[in-house]
Amino acid sequence: VESNAWYAESVKWASKNGIINGITDAEFAPEVNITREQVATILFRYASYKGYDLSTKLKGENYQFKDFENISDYAMDAVKCMLSEGVLQGKESGIIAPTDDTTRAEVATMLMRFIEVEKERL
């Protein structure tokens, strides 16, 4: 990330606190679209950073999505948790579409649901 980018300090903070990382060890790719599983991972890591106990959200769920096996290994716990919390939901035709790019509307909806769930924790 260029040091003069308007989001540079935010990226630095989120990286320092383990909430985000790059697409590789050497590349952050701030101009690349973000996927559904990446948004779930960022929210999951933020919840962990805040100290929320998410362990109960990772057990015993029977997910019936046709493409569940397409979730990346690094994102599996995050997607399971965000599904359990209702933050992430499947799409029509019974898929989760983990590697699809998100729309602004999807991100806004996931953020709203995340905030509502976290308000209930307080």
C-alpha positions in Angstrom: 0.0 0.0 0.0 1.4 3.4 -1.0 2.1 5.4 2.2 0.2 8.4 0.8 -3.0 6.4 0.0 -6.1 7.7 1.9 -6.6 4.2 3.4 -2.9 3.6 4.3 -3.3 4.1 8.1 -6.4 2.0 8.3 -4.6 -0.9 6.4 -1.6 -0.5 8.7 -3.7 -0.7 11.8 -5.8 -3.7 10.6 -2.7 -5.5 9.5 -0.9 -4.8 12.8 -3.9 -6.2 14.7 -4.2 -9.4 12.6 -7.5 -8.4 10.9 -6.2 -8.3 7.3 -3.3 -9.4 5.4 -2.3 -9.4 1.8 -3.1 -11.8 -1.0 0.5 -13.0 -0.7 3.3 -12.2 1.8 4.5 -9.4 -0.6 1.3 -8.0 -2.1 -1.8 -6.4 -0.5 -3.7 -5.6 -3.7 -5.9 -2.8 -2.5 -7.5 -2.3 -5.9 -8.6 -5.9 -6.4 -12.2 -6.8 -5.7 -12.9 -8.5 -2.4 -14.7 -11.9 -2.2 -17.5 -13.0 0.0 -15.2 -15.3 2.0 -12.6 -12.5 2.4 -15.3 -10.2 3.9 -16.4 -13.0 6.3 -12.7 -13.5 7.3 -12.2 -9.8 8.0 -15.3 -9.7 10.2 -14.3 -12.9 11.9 -10.8 -11.6 12.7 -12.2 -8.3 13.9 -14.6 -10.1 16.2 -11.7 -12.2 17.5 -9.6 -9.0 18.0 -12.5 -7.6 20.1 -12.4 -10.7 22.2 -15.7 -12.2 21.2 -15.9 -16.0 21.9 -16.7 -17.5 18.6 -15.8 -21.1 19.4 -19.4 -22.2 19.8 -20.2 -20.9 16.3 -17.8 -23.4 14.7 -19.3 -26.7 15.8 -22.1 -28.9 14.7 -23.6 -27.0 11.8 -24.8 -28.9 8.8 -24.3 -26.6 5.9 -26.3 -27.6 2.8 -24.7 -25.4 0.2 -23.9 -27.1 -3.1 -20.5 -25.3 -3.3 -19.5 -25.5 0.4 -16.3 -27.4 -0.6 -15.2 -24.3 -2.6 -14.5 -22.3 0.6 -10.8 -21.7 0.9 -9.1 -23.4 3.9 -8.0 -20.1 5.4 -11.7 -18.8 5.4 -13.5 -22.0 6.5 -13.9 -21.0 10.2 -14.8 -17.5 9.3 -17.5 -18.5 6.8 -18.9 -21.1 9.2 -19.1 -18.5 12.0 -20.6 -15.7 9.9 -23.2 -18.2 8.5 -24.0 -19.3 12.1 -24.4 -15.7 13.1 -26.6 -14.8 10.1 -24.1 -12.3 8.9 -23.4 -14.2 5.7 -26.2 -16.0 3.9 -26.4 -18.2 1.0 -27.5 -17.1 -2.4 -30.4 -18.4 -4.5 -30.0 -21.9 -5.9 -28.4 -23.2 -2.7 -24.9 -21.8 -3.1 -22.7 -19.8 -0.8 -20.5 -18.4 -3.7 -17.4 -17.9 -1.4 -15.1 -16.8 -4.1 -17.5 -14.5 -5.9 -16.8 -10.8 -5.7 -19.0 -8.9 -3.3 -21.1 -6.0 -4.3 -21.3 -2.8 -2.2 -24.8 -3.8 -1.2 -23.6 -7.2 0.0 -20.8 -5.6 2.1 -23.2 -3.0 3.5 -25.7 -5.8 4.4 -23.0 -8.0 6.0 -21.7 -5.0 8.1 -25.2 -4.1 9.2 -25.9 -7.7 10.3 -22.5 -7.9 12.0 -23.2 -4.8 14.0 -26.6 -6.0 15.0 -25.2 -9.3 16.2 -22.5 -7.6 18.1 -24.9 -5.1 19.8 -26.7 -8.2 21.2 -23.5 -9.3 22.8 -23.2 -6.1 24.8 
